[in-house]
Each structure stands twice: as C-alpha cells, then as structure tokens.
C-alpha cells in the first residue's frame, strides 16, 4: 500500500473513532447532566416540602393557641356568672357549671393537640392553664352556701377562690407570653 492510501485509511479510521468516541462520550455526558438535573429537582422539591410542612405546623399551632384562649375565656365567663349567682345566695347554676366544665374539657383536648405541634413547653403552659381553671371551678363549688366538704368561713372560701383566680390569671399570662414568643419567632421549633 502506498503512503497516500495508508494516510487516507488512517484518516477515515480516525474520523470513525472520533465519531464513535463522541457518541459514547456525549451519551455519558448527557446521562451525567440528566442525573444532576434530577438531583437538583429533588433537592428543590424537598426544600419546598419542608417549607410547606413548616407553614402547616405553624398554622395549626397558632389555631390551637387561639382556641385554647377562647375556651379559657368562655370558662372564665361561666365562672364569673356563677359567682354572681352564688354571692346572691343561689347555688352554682347548672348551665354555668356545665359550660365551665365543657370548656375545661375542650382545653384538655387542645393541650393534647399542642403536644403534636411542639415545642413541649407550649403544651406544658397550656396544661397549667387548664389545671388552674379546673381548680378555680372546684373552689367555686366549695364557695357555694352549704357546699359539702367545704372548710372555713364563707369569706375564707371566697378568698381561696379569688386566689385560684389569680393563679389562673398568672397561668394565662405565662401561656400568652410563651405562645407569643413561639409564634412570633420565624425560626419556630417544629
């Protein structure tokens, strides 16, 4: 074979090898680029899912706090109405007793919800408010004229009920302060 023909054959083989190399190299490059694009899309989707989950938890936490305060206020109103009746010598009205008890039960349910939404301290403050409200109901029942198991004079029983009301107010303030700090914090715990 002469040199010209050998150079031509070598050139054709070189071009063919280049084409084959480009096809395989391009395929591998395209595959790598595709994998990176999929990884980036998954990262973006996961980040968006975390943001949406965080927003969802914050909204539920906020709603639970509002409902707890509404139930607490409704229980307080029932106790206030009942205290007026008791001071006038009438007994603890069934409607107010039922309303106060029902709202304390609602508060208990909400405390359980808050355990899901975290932080744990928020649920603890809520539970303290519920317990102080239950104690206020118990002491108001004992302030009733002729209440079974009541100790002390009527004035002493009223003083214990007022003290329980003060503790309940402190528990509400502590809950509001803590809930406010959690809800205002853009980096809320989840």
Backbone as numpy.savetxt, mean C-alpha at the origin, in Angstrom:
# Nx Ny Nz CAx CAy CAz Cx Cy Cz
49.12 -24.62 -66.77 48.26 -23.48 -66.77 49.17 -22.27 -66.77
48.73 -21.32 -67.51 49.60 -20.16 -67.55 49.25 -19.23 -66.41
50.06 -18.26 -66.22 49.91 -17.36 -65.08 48.64 -16.54 -65.14
48.19 -16.15 -66.28 46.98 -15.34 -66.42 45.74 -16.12 -66.00
45.72 -17.39 -66.47 44.57 -18.22 -66.12 44.59 -18.53 -64.63
45.75 -18.76 -64.11 45.87 -19.03 -62.68 45.43 -17.82 -61.87
45.76 -16.63 -62.31 45.36 -15.41 -61.62 43.85 -15.24 -61.70
43.24 -15.57 -62.85 41.81 -15.46 -63.02 41.08 -16.43 -62.10
41.54 -17.69 -62.07 40.93 -18.70 -61.20 41.09 -18.27 -59.74
42.25 -17.80 -59.36 42.48 -17.34 -57.99 41.57 -16.16 -57.67
41.37 -15.25 -58.60 40.49 -14.11 -58.39 39.05 -14.54 -58.20
38.59 -15.49 -59.05 37.20 -15.97 -58.94 37.00 -16.68 -57.60
37.98 -17.52 -57.23 37.88 -18.20 -55.94 37.90 -17.19 -54.78
38.69 -16.15 -54.92 38.75 -15.11 -53.88 37.43 -14.38 -53.75
36.84 -14.02 -54.90 35.55 -13.33 -54.87 34.48 -14.26 -54.28
34.48 -15.53 -54.70 33.51 -16.51 -54.17 33.68 -16.67 -52.67
34.93 -16.78 -52.21 35.17 -16.89 -50.77 34.73 -15.65 -50.03
34.96 -14.50 -50.66 34.53 -13.24 -50.03 33.02 -13.18 -49.90
32.33 -13.63 -50.96 30.86 -13.62 -50.92 30.36 -14.58 -49.86
30.92 -15.80 -49.84 30.51 -16.79 -48.84 30.80 -16.26 -47.44
31.98 -15.67 -47.25 32.34 -15.10 -45.93 31.41 -13.97 -45.55
31.06 -13.14 -46.53 30.17 -12.01 -46.23 28.78 -12.51 -45.85
28.30 -13.54 -46.56 26.97 -14.08 -46.25 26.95 -14.65 -44.84
27.94 -15.50 -44.52 27.96 -16.09 -43.18 28.26 -15.03 -42.11
29.17 -14.16 -42.38 29.51 -13.10 -41.43 28.34 -12.15 -41.22
27.67 -11.79 -42.30 26.51 -10.91 -42.20 25.37 -11.56 -41.45
25.16 -12.85 -41.66 24.11 -13.59 -40.97 24.40 -13.61 -39.47
25.65 -13.88 -39.13 26.04 -13.92 -37.71 25.90 -12.53 -37.09
26.30 -11.50 -37.83 26.17 -10.12 -37.34 24.71 -9.73 -37.17
23.88 -10.14 -38.11 22.46 -9.83 -38.02 21.83 -10.55 -36.82
22.26 -11.78 -36.58 21.74 -12.54 -35.45 22.14 -11.87 -34.14
23.38 -11.45 -34.03 23.86 -10.78 -32.82 23.10 -9.47 -32.61
22.91 -8.70 -33.68 22.17 -7.44 -33.60 20.72 -7.70 -33.17
20.12 -8.76 -33.68 18.74 -9.12 -33.31 18.64 -9.49 -31.85
19.62 -10.26 -31.37 19.63 -10.64 -29.94 19.74 -9.41 -29.05
20.59 -8.47 -29.44 20.76 -7.25 -28.65 19.47 -6.41 -28.67
18.80 -6.38 -29.80 17.54 -5.63 -29.89 16.47 -6.25 -28.99
16.42 -7.59 -28.97 15.46 -8.29 -28.10 15.79 -8.03 -26.63
17.07 -8.09 -26.27 17.48 -7.80 -24.88 17.08 -6.39 -24.48
17.29 -5.44 -25.37 16.93 -4.04 -25.06 15.42 -3.90 -24.88
14.65 -4.57 -25.74 13.19 -4.50 -25.64 12.71 -5.13 -24.33
13.29 -6.27 -23.95 12.91 -6.92 -22.69 13.25 -6.04 -21.49
14.40 -5.40 -21.53 14.80 -4.50 -20.44 13.80 -3.36 -20.33
13.42 -2.79 -21.47 12.47 -1.69 -21.46 11.10 -2.14 -20.94
10.64 -3.30 -21.36 9.35 -3.83 -20.91 9.38 -4.09 -19.40
10.48 -4.69 -18.92 10.60 -4.96 -17.48 10.61 -3.67 -16.68
11.31 -2.66 -17.16 11.35 -1.37 -16.47 9.97 -0.75 -16.43
9.26 -0.79 -17.54 7.91 -0.24 -17.58 6.97 -1.02 -16.66
7.11 -2.33 -16.60 6.28 -3.15 -15.71 6.54 -2.79 -14.25
7.80 -2.55 -13.89 8.13 -2.15 -12.52 7.52 -0.80 -12.18
7.56 0.13 -13.11 6.98 1.46 -12.89 5.47 1.34 -12.70
4.81 0.56 -13.55 3.36 0.39 -13.44 2.99 -0.31 -12.15
3.73 -1.33 -11.76 3.47 -2.03 -10.50 3.63 -1.08 -9.32
4.67 -0.30 -9.34 4.92 0.67 -8.27 3.77 1.67 -8.18
3.32 2.16 -9.30 2.20 3.11 -9.34 0.94 2.46 -8.79
0.70 1.22 -9.18 -0.49 0.48 -8.74 -0.46 0.29 -7.22
0.69 -0.11 -6.67 0.82 -0.31 -5.22 0.61 1.01 -4.49
1.22 2.08 -4.99 1.09 3.39 -4.34 -0.37 3.83 -4.32
-1.08 3.62 -5.41 -2.49 4.01 -5.47 -3.32 3.21 -4.47
-3.09 1.91 -4.39 -3.84 1.09 -3.44 -3.49 1.46 -2.00
-2.25 1.74 -1.75 -1.82 2.17 -0.41 -2.53 3.47 -0.04
-2.56 4.41 -0.96 -3.22 5.70 -0.71 -4.70 5.49 -0.44
-5.37 4.70 -1.26 -6.80 4.45 -1.08 -7.08 3.79 0.27
-6.24 2.85 0.68 -6.44 2.18 1.97 -6.29 3.17 3.12
-5.32 4.07 3.03 -5.14 5.08 4.07 -6.35 6.00 4.17
-6.87 6.41 3.04 -8.04 7.28 3.02 -9.25 6.55 3.63
-9.46 5.31 3.24 -10.59 4.54 3.77 -10.46 4.32 5.27
-9.23 4.10 5.75 -9.02 3.92 7.19 -9.42 5.19 7.94
-8.99 6.34 7.44 -9.32 7.60 8.10 -10.83 7.88 8.03
-11.47 7.49 6.94 -12.93 7.67 6.84 -13.64 6.79 7.86
-13.20 5.53 8.00 -13.82 4.63 8.98 -13.58 5.13 10.40
-12.39 5.64 10.65 -12.07 6.19 11.97 -12.96 7.39 12.27
-13.14 8.27 11.31 -13.99 9.45 11.51 -15.45 9.03 11.74
-15.91 8.02 11.01 -17.29 7.55 11.19 -17.47 6.92 12.57
-16.48 6.18 13.04 -16.54 5.60 14.39 -16.55 6.72 15.43
-15.72 7.73 15.23 -15.68 8.87 16.16 -17.03 9.58 16.22
-17.64 9.77 15.08 -18.95 10.44 15.06 -19.99 9.62 15.80
-19.98 8.31 15.60 -20.92 7.44 16.32 -20.67 7.52 17.83
-19.41 7.53 18.23 -19.09 7.64 19.65 -19.50 9.00 20.21
-19.31 10.04 19.44 -19.71 11.37 19.89 -21.22 11.43 20.11
-21.97 10.91 19.14 -23.44 10.87 19.28 -23.85 10.04 20.49
-23.21 8.90 20.66 -23.55 8.03 21.80 -23.22 8.72 23.12
-22.11 9.44 23.17 -21.74 10.11 24.41 -22.77 11.17 24.80
-23.35 11.84 23.83 -24.40 12.82 24.12 -25.62 12.14 24.73
-25.99 11.00 24.17 -27.14 10.25 24.69 -26.85 9.74 26.11
-25.67 9.21 26.33 -25.31 8.66 27.63 -25.28 9.78 28.68
-24.74 10.93 28.33 -24.68 12.06 29.27 -26.08 12.54 29.66
-27.03 12.34 28.80 -28.41 12.75 29.11 -29.17 11.65 29.85
-28.44 10.62 30.27 -29.05 9.57 31.08 -29.66 8.44 30.28
-29.60 8.54 28.98 -30.10 7.44 28.16 -28.95 6.46 27.94
-29.23 5.29 27.55 -28.18 4.28 27.34 -27.42 4.50 26.03
-26.50 3.62 25.79 -25.71 3.62 24.55 -26.65 3.19 23.43
-27.00 4.11 22.53 -27.95 3.75 21.46 -27.40 2.63 20.57
-28.29 1.70 20.25 -27.88 0.55 19.43 -27.31 0.98 18.08
-27.92 1.99 17.47 -27.46 2.42 16.14 -26.02 2.92 16.20
-25.71 3.72 17.22 -24.35 4.25 17.35 -23.37 3.16 17.74
-23.81 2.26 18.63 -22.94 1.14 19.02 -22.61 0.28 17.80
-23.64 -0.01 17.00 -23.43 -0.83 15.79 -22.55 -0.10 14.78
-22.78 1.19 14.60 -21.97 1.97 13.64 -20.51 2.01 14.08
-20.27 2.26 15.36 -18.89 2.31 15.85 -18.21 0.95 15.70
-18.92 -0.11 16.07 -18.35 -1.46 15.98 -18.09 -1.84 14.52
-19.04 -1.53 13.66 -18.88 -1.84 12.22 -17.66 -1.11 11.64
-17.49 0.14 12.01 -16.35 0.90 11.49 -15.03 0.40 12.04
-15.01 -0.09 13.26 -13.79 -0.70 13.80 -13.46 -1.98 13.02
-14.49 -2.73 12.65 -14.26 -3.93 11.84 -13.72 -3.56 10.47
-14.26 -2.51 9.88 -13.74 -2.03 8.59 -12.27 -1.63 8.75
-11.96 -0.96 9.84 -10.57 -0.56 10.09 -9.67 -1.80 10.16
-10.16 -2.87 10.78 -9.37 -4.11 10.86 -9.10 -4.70 9.49
-10.11 -4.68 8.63 -9.93 -5.17 7.27 -8.89 -4.34 6.52
-8.97 -3.04 6.70 -8.03 -2.14 6.02 -6.62 -2.35 6.56
-6.50 -2.60 7.85 -5.17 -2.89 8.42 -4.56 -4.12 7.75
-5.38 -5.11 7.49 -4.89 -6.30 6.79 -4.45 -5.97 5.36
-5.21 -5.09 4.70 -4.81 -4.66 3.36 -3.47 -3.94 3.39
-3.31 -3.06 4.38 -2.07 -2.29 4.46 -0.86 -3.21 4.68
-1.09 -4.37 5.29 0.01 -5.32 5.45 0.51 -5.78 4.08
-0.37 -5.80 3.08 0.03 -6.19 1.72 0.82 -5.09 1.03
0.45 -3.84 1.28 1.02 -2.73 0.53 2.31 -2.20 1.13
2.64 -2.61 2.33 3.89 -2.22 2.97 3.99 -0.71 3.13
4.90 -0.12 3.78 5.82 -0.76 4.71 5.07 -1.25 5.96
5.67 -2.16 6.65 5.05 -2.79 7.81 4.67 -1.76 8.88
5.48 -0.73 9.02 5.21 0.29 10.04 3.88 0.99 9.77
3.51 1.15 8.52 2.24 1.80 8.18 1.08 0.97 8.73
1.15 -0.32 8.55 0.13 -1.21 9.06 0.11 -1.18 10.59
1.26 -1.07 11.23 1.32 -1.02 12.69 0.67 0.25 13.23
0.92 1.40 12.58 0.26 2.64 12.99 -1.25 2.54 12.81
-1.68 1.92 11.72 -3.11 1.75 11.46 -3.73 0.84 12.52
-3.05 -0.23 12.86 -3.56 -1.16 13.87 -3.67 -0.47 15.23
-2.71 0.37 15.55 -2.76 1.10 16.83 -4.00 2.00 16.87
-4.31 2.65 15.76 -5.50 3.49 15.69 -6.75 2.64 15.89
-6.80 1.48 15.28 -7.95 0.60 15.43 -8.10 0.15 16.89
-7.01 -0.24 17.52 -7.05 -0.71 18.91 -7.50 0.42 19.84
-7.00 1.61 19.64 -7.40 2.74 20.48 -8.88 3.07 20.27
-9.39 2.90 19.06 -10.81 3.12 18.81 -11.65 2.06 19.52
-11.21 0.80 19.49 -11.92 -0.27 20.20 -11.94 0.02 21.70
-10.82 0.48 22.23 -10.75 0.80 23.66 -11.69 1.95 24.00
-11.81 2.92 23.13 -12.72 4.04 23.35 -14.16 3.55 23.39
-14.52 2.62 22.52 -15.87 2.05 22.53 -16.11 1.32 23.85
-15.15 0.51 24.26 -15.28 -0.26 25.51 -15.47 0.67 26.71
-14.67 1.73 26.77 -14.76 2.64 27.92 -16.04 3.48 27.88
-16.54 3.79 26.68 -17.80 4.52 26.61 -18.94 3.62 27.09
-18.90 2.35 26.76 -19.91 1.42 27.25 -19.90 1.38 28.78
-18.70 1.44 29.36 -18.57 1.42 30.82 -18.99 2.74 31.46
-19.01 3.82 30.69 -19.44 5.12 31.21 -20.97 5.22 31.28
-21.63 4.28 30.66 -23.09 4.25 30.64 -23.62 4.09 32.08
-24.70 4.77 32.42 -25.28 4.59 33.77 -25.67 3.13 33.98
-25.25 2.57 35.10 -25.60 1.19 35.44 -24.86 0.15 34.62
-23.74 0.52 34.02 -22.99 -0.43 33.18 -22.46 -1.56 34.04
-22.60 -2.77 33.56 -22.12 -3.95 34.27 -20.59 -3.97 34.25
-19.98 -4.15 35.40 -18.52 -4.25 35.49 -17.82 -2.91 35.54
-18.59 -1.82 35.63 -17.97 -0.49 35.64 -17.41 -0.21 37.04
-16.21 0.29 37.07 -15.57 0.64 38.34 -15.45 2.15 38.46
-15.58 2.65 39.67 -15.41 4.07 39.91 -16.69 4.85 39.77
-16.57 6.13 40.04 -17.72 7.03 39.93 -17.98 7.33 38.47
-19.16 7.85 38.17 -19.43 8.24 36.78 -18.39 9.24 36.25
-17.97 10.17 37.11 -16.96 11.15 36.67 -15.64 10.46 36.33
-15.24 9.47 37.12 -13.99 8.73 36.84 -14.11 7.94 35.54
-15.28 7.35 35.33 -15.48 6.59 34.08 -15.43 7.52 32.87
-16.04 8.71 32.98 -15.98 9.68 31.89 -14.55 10.15 31.67
-13.81 10.32 32.75 -12.40 10.75 32.62 -11.60 9.68 31.89
-11.85 8.40 32.19 -11.13 7.32 31.49 -11.50 7.32 30.00
-12.78 7.57 29.69 -13.19 7.61 28.29 -12.53 8.78 27.58
-12.46 9.94 28.22 -11.80 11.10 27.61 -10.31 10.82 27.40
-9.67 10.15 28.35 -8.25 9.79 28.18 -8.08 8.85 26.99
-9.01 7.91 26.87 -8.96 6.99 25.72 -9.12 7.77 24.42
-9.99 8.80 24.44 -10.16 9.64 23.26 -8.89 10.39 22.91
-8.16 10.83 23.93 -6.89 11.51 23.69 -5.86 10.56 23.10
-5.81 9.34 23.63 -4.88 8.34 23.07 -5.24 8.01 21.63
-6.55 7.96 21.36 -7.00 7.68 19.99 -6.59 8.83 19.07
-6.73 10.05 19.55 -6.33 11.22 18.74 -4.82 11.19 18.48
-4.04 10.80 19.47 -2.59 10.68 19.27 -2.27 9.59 18.25
-2.99 8.47 18.34 -2.77 7.37 17.38 -3.14 7.82 15.96
-4.22 8.59 15.83 -4.63 9.09 14.51 -3.57 10.05 13.96
-3.09 10.93 14.81 -2.05 11.88 14.38 -0.79 11.15 13.95
-0.39 10.14 14.73 0.81 9.37 14.38 0.61 8.65 13.05
-0.60 8.09 12.83 -0.88 7.41 11.57 -0.82 8.41 10.41
-1.47 9.55 10.58 -1.50 10.56 9.51 -0.08 11.03 9.19
0.71 11.29 10.23 2.09 11.75 10.01 2.90 10.71 9.25
2.82 9.45 9.70 3.62 8.41 9.06 3.10 8.13 7.64
1.78 8.02 7.50 1.22 7.76 6.17 1.58 8.89 5.21
1.51 10.12 5.70 1.87 11.26 4.87 3.32 11.20 4.41
4.21 10.81 5.33 5.62 10.74 4.94 5.85 9.62 3.92
5.12 8.53 4.05 5.26 7.43 3.09 4.67 7.83 1.74
3.48 8.41 1.77 2.80 8.74 0.52 3.44 9.88 -0.24
4.09 10.81 0.48 4.76 11.92 -0.19 6.13 11.53 -0.74
6.68 10.45 -0.25 8.02 10.04 -0.65 7.99 9.43 -2.05
8.70 10.06 -3.02 8.68 9.50 -4.38 9.40 8.15 -4.45
10.22 7.84 -3.48 10.94 6.56 -3.45 10.26 5.61 -2.45
8.94 5.60 -2.43 8.18 4.78 -1.47 8.66 3.34 -1.50
8.66 2.74 -0.31 8.99 1.32 -0.24 7.86 0.51 -0.85
8.24 -0.57 -1.50 7.20 -1.47 -2.04 7.21 -2.77 -1.34
